[in-house]
């Protein structure tokens, strides 16, 4: 009998898991002994909080980052095929969404392994919920190009697409580049274009506001190193 691949959400920041993770999910997580994680140190800390404190050294961890090779991921599949269930944990939020864990999920399906997603916080959906923008027609664009000229060109393309299709464009960025991305939005977008900025979602200092580009140009805001979602 094959094991089950459980997709286990984690908090979006350093808050108590009980605030955002259902009790049933924490109980299921506490029953597992094998975990595929992006970063072992933070995963150990999270698992201690959800009920495995004092048992961490009995757990088996397997790392999966953007640098993990396919043959190593295939090794994790063999564990599942041998009847051992595994929990896949992202650094923050939902596993396999803007997350390297999607490669493991793909291989699990290819090998007839049951994939069971668990309930938890999604920064993308929480931001969309709070944005006041179109929640029936939206696209997750992910990360934009790093080079400034290419990034600005992409922003203009997304702005035109959003206007023509009435489609909300959800964008994320590496936290230390948030301010640069915001500057580009304010430079290239039309004054009446609406932009939602959602930072530190679900944390005590959460910041979620939707304004026109014209209005944002009058504000001073520092998003450096803050987990953030932008919706155009």
C-alpha positions, -999 to 999 in steps of 0.1 A, spaced: 0 0 0 13 34 -10 18 63 14 -1 96 12 15 129 3 -1 155 27 3 192 17 6 209 50 2 248 52 23 268 76 18 303 90 27 334 69 49 348 96 62 341 131 28 339 148 12 311 167 1 284 143 -32 280 163 -42 314 149 -42 302 113 -39 264 112 -70 243 120 -68 219 149 -74 189 126 -44 198 105 -21 202 135 -33 168 148 -26 151 114 8 168 112 16 155 147 10 119 135 36 120 107 72 111 110 85 121 75 86 156 61 98 172 29 107 208 36 123 238 20 144 246 51 149 221 79 156 247 107 123 266 102 104 234 97 116 220 130 106 252 147 71 250 132 66 214 140 76 220 176 47 245 178 21 223 164 25 194 188 58 177 181 79 195 207 103 170 223 99 146 194 118 165 167 148 143 168 126 113 160 115 128 127 130 124 93 135 155 71 141 157 34 150 190 18 134 203 -14 145 237 -27 148 252 -61 183 236 -63 171 201 -55 179 177 -84 152 155 -99 168 122 -89 167 133 -53 130 141 -55 124 107 -71 140 92 -40 113 108 -19 87 92 -42 102 58 -35 96 64 2 59 70 -5 58 40 -28 71 19 1 40 28 21 53 57 42 32 89 43 50 122 40 41 158 49 52 185 24 57 219 42 64 252 25 83 280 42 51 300 45 16 294 34 5 267 10 29 241 -3 34 238 -41 20 273 -48 49 295 -59 69 269 -42 94 242 -53 73 215 -37 51 214 -69 77 191 -85 71 165 -58 34 168 -62 37 162 -100 58 131 -95 33 118 -69 5 120 -94 26 104 -121 32 74 -97 -4 70 -86 2 84 -51 -27 101 -33 -21 138 -28 -42 153 0 -42 191 5 -48 204 40 -66 237 49 -45 267 58 -36 303 49 -29 316 14 -13 350 11 -25 353 -25 -62 345 -17 -62 366 15 -48 396 -4 -74 392 -32 -102 389 -6 -92 421 10 -83 441 -22 -118 449 -34 -107 438 -69 -122 413 -93 -123 379 -75 -140 361 -104 -114 368 -130 -78 369 -118 -43 356 -126 -13 348 -105 17 362 -124 42 354 -97 76 370 -99 84 397 -125 117 400 -144 146 411 -122 161 435 -148 144 470 -145 136 476 -182 121 441 -186 101 444 -154 86 478 -164 77 463 -198 60 434 -181 41 457 -158 27 477 -188 16 444 -204 -2 433 -172 -18 467 -169 -32 465 -204 -43 429 -199 -60 438 -166 -79 467 -183 -90 447 -214 -100 416 -195 -111 432 -163 -87 407 -147 -69 412 -114 -32 405 -117 -16 390 -85 22 396 -82 48 387 -56 84 397 -52 114 388 -31 110 410 0 142 430 -5 130 441 -40 96 452 -29 104 489 -29 120 487 -64 89 470 -77 66 496 -61 87 524 -77 82 508 -111 44 505 -106 42 541 -97 64 552 -127 48 532 -155 11 527 -146 -16 551 -154 -28 574 -126 -62 558 -123 -49 522 -123 -57 506 -89 -30 489 -70 -35 468 -38 -5 464 -15 -9 436 11 20 432 35 25 410 66 -9 393 60 -24 376 91 3 392 114 -4 419 140 11 446 118 -7 436 86 -10 463 60 -36 459 33 -47 489 12 -60 495 -23 -55 529 -39 -50 544 -73 -15 548 -86 -21 586 -83 -29 582 -46 0 559 -39 24 585 -55 15 609 -26 24 583 1 57 573 16 58 536 23 86 512 31 81 476 21 117 464 24 120 428 37 82 425 43 64 396 28 41 413 3 15 407 -24 7 432 -51 -26 432 -71 -29 453 -102 
